[in-house]
Structures are given as C-alpha cells and as structure tokens.
C-alpha cells in the first residue's frame, strides 16, 4: 500500500510526528501504526527507505511527499 493510501488512516498524533520529524528513523510505535493501517513494509514499496541501525527510514520520495503535505500541498504519489 502506498503512503497516500495509508496516510489518512493514521492518527493525527502520528501524522504530526511524521511531519515534525520528517526524515528521521521511524520509532517502533509509529512503524507499528503504519503497518497496522498499510501492511508490512516491503522493499518494493515507494515509501520504504533504508533500514539502518537506528531503524527504518522513509524513502527520499516519501520524505518529500510528507513535506509537501505538511506545507498544505496536494502532492503526487511518490514514484
């Protein structure tokens, strides 16, 4: 499932965390909510970035998408 499909299903608190901490690794509780509404992250999902020692990151395209949403824009889905 793509970010624009699961984003509206997130709680306002999680959406706020993602916009305020855009580009940071996803904490366990944020990732848990995302997987609860959007399914497990797969390597071919456009929103999935690198998995580092500090956790999973959103892809660059997803970070840009979140930034656009935070700015009140209606962005195209990440490629």
C-alpha positions as CSV (number, residue, x, y, z in Angstrom):
1,X,0.0,0.0,0.0
2,X,1.3,3.4,-0.9
3,X,1.8,6.4,1.5
4,X,-1.1,8.4,0.1
5,X,-3.4,5.4,0.8
6,X,-2.3,4.8,4.4
7,X,-1.6,8.4,5.5
8,X,-5.3,9.4,6.0
9,X,-5.8,6.3,8.2
10,X,-3.1,7.3,10.7
11,X,-3.9,9.0,13.9
12,X,-3.4,12.8,14.0
13,X,-0.7,12.3,16.5
14,X,1.3,10.0,14.2
15,X,0.8,12.3,11.2
16,X,2.1,15.2,13.4
17,X,5.1,13.2,14.5
18,X,5.9,12.3,10.9
19,X,5.7,15.9,9.8
20,X,7.7,17.2,12.7
21,X,10.4,14.5,12.5
22,X,10.4,14.1,8.7
23,X,13.5,12.2,7.6
24,X,14.2,10.7,11.0
25,X,14.1,6.9,11.6
26,X,10.6,5.7,12.5
27,X,10.1,4.8,16.1
28,X,8.6,1.4,16.8
29,X,5.2,2.8,17.7
30,X,5.0,4.9,14.5
31,X,6.0,1.9,12.3
32,X,3.5,-0.3,14.2
33,X,0.7,2.1,13.4
34,X,1.8,2.4,9.7
35,X,1.9,-1.4,9.3
36,X,-1.5,-1.7,11.1
37,X,-3.2,0.5,8.5
38,X,-1.0,-0.1,5.5
39,X,0.5,-3.5,5.9
40,X,4.1,-4.7,6.3
41,X,6.8,-2.6,4.6
42,X,8.2,-4.3,1.6
43,X,11.4,-3.5,-0.3
44,X,9.3,-2.5,-3.4
45,X,7.1,-0.1,-1.5
46,X,7.8,3.5,-2.7
47,X,7.7,4.8,0.9
48,X,10.3,2.4,2.3
49,X,13.8,3.7,2.6
50,X,16.9,2.4,4.2
51,X,16.9,0.1,7.3
52,X,19.8,1.3,9.5
53,X,20.9,0.5,13.0
54,X,18.6,3.2,14.3
55,X,15.5,1.9,12.4
56,X,13.6,2.2,9.2
57,X,13.7,5.4,7.3
58,X,11.1,6.7,4.8
59,X,12.4,6.9,1.2
60,X,13.6,10.3,-0.1
61,X,10.4,10.4,-2.2
62,X,8.2,9.8,0.8
63,X,10.1,12.4,2.8
64,X,9.4,14.9,0.0
65,X,5.7,13.8,0.0
66,X,5.3,14.3,3.7
67,X,6.9,17.7,3.5
68,X,4.5,18.7,0.7
69,X,1.5,17.6,2.8
70,X,2.9,19.5,5.8
71,X,3.0,22.6,3.6
72,X,-0.6,22.2,2.7
73,X,0.1,21.0,-0.8
74,X,-1.6,18.1,-2.6
75,X,1.4,16.1,-3.8
76,X,1.5,13.4,-6.4
77,X,2.3,9.9,-5.1
78,X,6.0,9.2,-4.6
79,X,7.5,7.4,-7.6
